[in-house]
Amino acid sequence: MDSIEELGLKFPLIAKPLSVDGSAKSHEMFLVFNENGLKKLKLKKPIMMQEFVNHGGVIFKVEGGSSDEVEEYCSEVEKLVEKAEMPPLEFVMELAKGLRKAMGLRLFNFDLIRDSGDGHRYFVIDINYFPGYVNMPEYESVFVDFFCDVVQEKRKKNSDGEVELDVKENHHEEEELCD
């Protein structure tokens, strides 16, 4: 195994399983302060190592489906955590847009932290593709909007002659929801 320095990392580190299977163990994280702690680590390989960034215990959970959802979610978090200063909305929206484009994902969320030592440094520490949305306020309307956007895109591509839209029995209901 390469040394931590050879990998370009510095202690302390966060260690966690590379793959997540939904079990409680798959979400375990350990704070590792030195090489000795690394040797004592009781995680099955493969593992992921990240440098620990002091973030004051505040994690911003951002839904990346569209910029509208980012705004709604951030305002809900602000109500819940009065002490946490939200990242600038424009920054979060641009970040979500960039992640969406870079990963080719439509529905995802990500966890964002702010370095307590430098309030202008942010880190994306986790990205979940097609995560659960049950705790997101008004998630049902998010899904309706998402599917309507997909339908509108397909209709646009169909009118340009690129992609053929499948005709469904409930086509009239679809038009009512998405028009």
C-alpha positions in Angstrom: 0.0 0.0 0.0 1.2 3.5 -0.8 2.0 5.8 2.1 -0.4 8.6 2.8 2.2 11.1 1.8 2.8 9.4 -1.6 -1.0 9.7 -2.2 -0.8 13.4 -1.5 -2.9 13.2 1.7 -2.2 14.5 5.2 -3.5 13.3 8.6 -6.1 13.4 10.1 -8.1 11.4 7.6 -11.6 10.2 7.3 -11.8 6.5 6.3 -15.0 4.9 5.0 -16.1 2.0 2.8 -15.8 2.6 -0.9 -19.1 0.9 -1.7 -22.4 1.6 0.0 -24.9 -1.1 0.2 -27.5 0.5 2.4 -26.5 -1.3 5.6 -25.5 0.6 8.7 -21.9 -0.7 8.4 -21.6 0.8 4.9 -22.0 4.3 6.4 -19.4 3.9 9.1 -16.7 6.5 9.2 -13.5 6.6 11.2 -11.2 9.5 12.0 -7.6 8.4 11.6 -4.9 10.6 13.2 -1.7 8.7 12.1 -0.1 5.6 10.5 -0.7 3.6 13.6 -4.4 4.4 13.6 -4.4 3.4 9.9 -3.0 -0.1 10.8 -5.7 -0.6 13.5 -8.5 0.4 11.1 -11.2 -2.3 11.0 -12.8 -1.7 7.7 -13.1 -4.2 4.8 -11.2 -3.2 1.7 -11.6 -1.3 -0.5 -11.8 1.9 1.5 -11.8 5.5 0.7 -9.6 8.0 2.5 -10.3 11.7 2.6 -8.4 14.5 4.4 -10.4 15.6 7.4 -11.6 19.2 7.0 -12.9 20.9 10.2 -16.4 22.0 9.2 -17.8 22.7 12.7 -20.2 19.7 12.3 -22.3 21.5 9.7 -23.1 19.6 6.4 -25.2 21.1 3.7 -27.3 18.5 1.9 -28.1 19.8 -1.5 -30.6 18.2 -4.0 -29.2 18.6 -7.5 -32.2 17.9 -9.7 -32.6 21.5 -10.8 -31.8 24.9 -9.6 -35.3 25.4 -8.3 -34.9 22.5 -5.9 -31.6 23.8 -4.7 -33.2 27.1 -3.7 -36.1 25.5 -2.0 -33.9 23.1 -0.1 -31.5 25.7 1.1 -34.2 27.9 2.4 -35.6 25.0 4.4 -32.2 24.3 5.9 -31.8 27.9 6.9 -35.0 27.7 8.9 -33.8 24.6 10.7 -30.2 25.7 11.5 -30.1 29.3 12.4 -26.4 29.3 13.4 -25.2 27.8 10.1 -24.6 30.5 7.4 -25.7 29.1 4.1 -23.3 29.1 1.2 -24.2 31.7 -1.4 -27.2 30.4 -3.3 -25.7 31.3 -6.7 -22.6 29.3 -5.8 -24.6 26.3 -4.8 -26.7 26.5 -8.0 -23.7 26.7 -10.2 -22.0 23.9 -8.4 -25.1 21.7 -8.8 -25.3 22.6 -12.5 -21.6 21.7 -12.9 -21.9 18.4 -11.1 -25.1 17.6 -13.1 -23.2 18.3 -16.4 -20.0 16.6 -15.5 -21.7 13.4 -14.2 -24.5 13.3 -16.7 -27.0 12.8 -13.9 -30.4 14.3 -13.5 -31.5 13.3 -10.0 -28.8 13.3 -7.4 -27.9 15.0 -4.2 -24.6 16.0 -2.6 -23.1 16.9 0.7 -21.2 20.1 1.0 -19.0 21.4 3.8 -17.3 24.7 4.5 -13.8 24.8 5.9 -14.0 26.4 9.4 -10.5 27.8 8.9 -11.3 29.5 5.6 -15.0 30.3 5.2 -14.6 30.7 1.5 -13.4 27.1 0.9 -16.1 24.5 0.2 -15.8 20.7 -0.4 -18.2 18.2 -1.9 -17.8 15.2 0.3 -20.4 12.9 -1.0 -22.5 12.5 -4.1 -25.5 10.2 -4.2 -27.1 9.3 -7.5 -30.9 8.7 -7.3 -31.0 9.1 -3.5 -34.1 8.9 -1.3 -36.1 12.2 -1.3 -38.6 11.4 1.5 -37.0 14.0 3.8 -37.0 16.7 1.1 -39.9 19.2 1.5 -42.5 18.7 -1.3 -40.5 16.0 -3.0 -43.5 14.9 -4.9 -43.7 18.1 -6.9 -39.9 17.8 -7.5 -40.5 14.4 -9.2 -43.5 15.7 -11.2 -41.3 18.7 -12.4 -38.5 16.3 -13.2 -40.6 14.0 -15.3 -42.3 16.9 -17.0 -38.9 18.3 -18.0 -37.9 14.9 -19.4 -41.2 14.8 -21.4 -40.6 18.3 -22.7 -37.1 17.5 -23.8 -38.2 14.4 -25.6 -41.0 16.4 -27.3 -38.5 19.0 -28.4 -36.1 16.4 -29.7 -39.0 14.7 -31.5 -40.0 17.9 -33.2 -36.4 18.3 -34.4 -36.6 14.8 -35.8 -33.8 13.4 -33.5 -35.7 11.2 -31.1 -39.1 9.5 -31.4 -41.4 9.9 -28.4 -43.2 6.8 -27.3 -47.0 7.2 -27.4 -48.7 6.0 -24.2 -52.3 5.3 -23.2 -52.3 8.1 -20.6 -50.9 10.7 -23.0 -53.7 13.2 -22.1 -52.9 13.0 -18.4 -49.2 13.7 -19.3 -50.2 16.8 -21.3 -52.3 18.1 -18.4 -49.4 17.7 -15.9 -46.6 19.0 -18.1 -48.3 21.9 -20.0 
